[in-house]
Amino acid sequence: EPFASTLPVLSTPSSMEAMKTTHMHLHFKAHTIHLPSASFASHFAWHPLITGIGASQNEQIASSSTRHTFLVASSTAVVFRILQQCRRLARYASIRRRVAGSARWEGQLSLSTDLLESFFSTVCQDFSCPWTEVEQGQKLPSWLSGSLLRNGCGRYSTPGGGRMRHLFDGYGFLTRWDLDGEGGRFCCRGRFVASEASKAVRFGRDGREARMEFSEFGTPPGRDVDGGQFAALLGAGRSLVSGATDNASVNIARVMSNDASSVWLALSEPAQAQYVINPDSLQTQRLVGRPSGFPPNLIGPILQTAHPQWSKSLNGLVNVGTQLLPTPSYHVTITKSVGSKLHKETLAEVSAAGLVPSWMHSFALADDYVVLVEMPCYYNFGALIGIGGLLLPPAEHVCMDWDGSLPTRVHVMSLRDPSQVATHEFPSFFFFHIAQACVKNDRVDGPARVELDLCTYGDASILDALALDRLIDSKGTGVGLPTNARLMRLRLPLPGDGAATTSSVDLCDPNRLGGFVDFPQIPRTPTVEQSGIIYTSCAHGRTSAANCLARVDALTGDVRSWAGERGLGEELVGEPKVVSKPGGKPGEGAVLAMAVDAEGPSLIVLDAGTMEQIARCRAPAGPDGEDPPAMPYALHGEWLPAGAS
């Protein structure tokens, strides 16, 4: 094979130097090995003792037609470590050999199509792994002990060789990573959420064959396979009979109670998609959302955000539900735990701006104020019930319509007195996630206000970019993610302060984040109301999915990032979760995130201050040599400190 298509990452002097610097900080006794030009490429691709090639040597290799010089290790004390590194490199080379052509890798997208295709095609199975030490040469912080619970999409394939269309469609799969910092070890387990939607695809329901029976975000039944319009119409009928999906695949939330116990929920946006789970065994215990069925109940809030917020002052879990009929509106609710039972009540309502409510994936809570961001992104009813593009016009963006000529409205409401509402307008923007909100009422540096930090996009095209075909880049278009994302702060006057004006500011240069930024997280400390540091996922180079994690200083705009073990953006990454060091100084802690490289998924641990990798937890192979367990694309979750419940 040509050298470039075997290991394109090593095909330029700068990338060779980057690999050498990242992997090998050692100097060995050098030997000179002479190879004929014709055999050098194939030899280099599998040679187990290569330690690095400098830029000048690479230039010499590129220009020489007969002889090539490179360094190999002669010290037997380091051979094992070198073999470990090169085994990983060889596996990566094997994946890259299956990618058609090297031009895409060198000139277009950072993430390998084959890596993404392999990951999103894998079907998770329930698993449990024993305690395992972290990778050799790395170490968990001794203070880092607890559990990271994640919810995400563990299966995109459907019976009959079908596959879902969108990143948000996969069936809910829970993972739990237990970290023992003192012992330098970890264990992990995973389990599907036992929703009816998942059961229908995995096992079949009520004696019927396994198939899709519920519409997901971007895939109605019948559209997962290439069966034409007739199959799509039959699938739409199944969806109407089944009702809204109960696929709880997005987040995990905890409802605390006065007796220090907690009720844990796996949830998504449909009101049906709420299940009580056991955080230890990950077993699904009972449904607490609306039951699905026919005829569907369209009265009252039938949707909710996937990001409920805990209110200390109200002692409950606050969320926002969306009502379609009889009048479009948003309902602020609170859920409290009474023993093992949950009780929900409505605190306030806000009328929608138009005849169709906006999509609201998240909201903010700041003291006793709730902040609702109402963007001009509207539900497309035809797409929601599976007949968009068949009997009704298709949605502009998956299952949503966008009207950029309208403003984005931001409502600030007092939960103590819901009649006190201030509505502010901004030029249209799209968003998924909010980093933080903080009330500033001392008037030292301005009027009384809420400061809202969030990740924004210029429009709703990010929804199209998260279609699986585009993420994987299966057609080789190299379009990549949109590059119009910004990490912004909105200054929102409180209700009653009519003289104050709104404003917005970028918290850093968007180019420092590759033009893409999302999944914002902040350190949670009991004494700091507004964090000066925000952690996000972002882009390194042109990429079809997040491949970098960043630490943004909201005061100075400084950005520190981690772009994979080699620093080339070669790993798919998920949401960062920040864990502050108990009793440590501000900024001390660790960042935990799921990452996918050529060897598969793992949990990486970064220093929260420097963003340097300090450990990687990779699930081990089975006792009889089975492959390590498949992991889901983890969306959101919670950190549970050791000893908490």
Buried (B, 14 or more C-beta within 10 A) or exposed (E): EEBBBBBBBBBBBEBBBBBBEBBBEEEBEEEEBEBEEEEBBBBBBEBEBBBBBBBEBBEBBEEEEEBBBBBBBEEEEBEEBBEEBBEBBBBBBBBBEEBEEBEBBBEBBBBBBBBBBBBBEBEBEEBEBEEBBBEEEBEBBEBBBBBBBBBBBBBBBBBBEBBBBBBBBBBBBBBBBBBBBEEBBBBBBBBBBBBBBBBBBBEBBEEEEBBBBBBBBBBBBBBBBEBEEEBBBEBBBBBBEBBBBBBBBBBBBBBBBEEEEBBBBBBBBBBBBBBBBEBBEBEBBEBBBBEBEEEBBEEBBBBBBBBBBBBEEBEBBBBBBBBBEEEBBBBBBBBBBEEEEBEEEEBBBBEBBEEBBBBBBBBBBBBBBBBBBBBBBBBBBBBBBBBBBBEEEBBBBBBBBBBBEBBBBBBBBBBEEBEBBBBBEBEBBBBBBBBBBBBBEEEEEEBBBBBBBBBBBBBBBBBBBBBBEBBBBEEEEBBBBBBBBBBBBBBBBBBEBEEBEBEBEEBBEBEBBBBBBBBBBBBBEEEBEBBBBBBBBBBBBBBBBBBBBBBBBBEEEEBBBBBBBBBBBBBBBBBBBBBBBEEEEBBBBBBBBBBBBBBBBBBBBBBBBEBEBBBBBBBBEEEEEEEBBBBBBBBBBBBBEBEEE
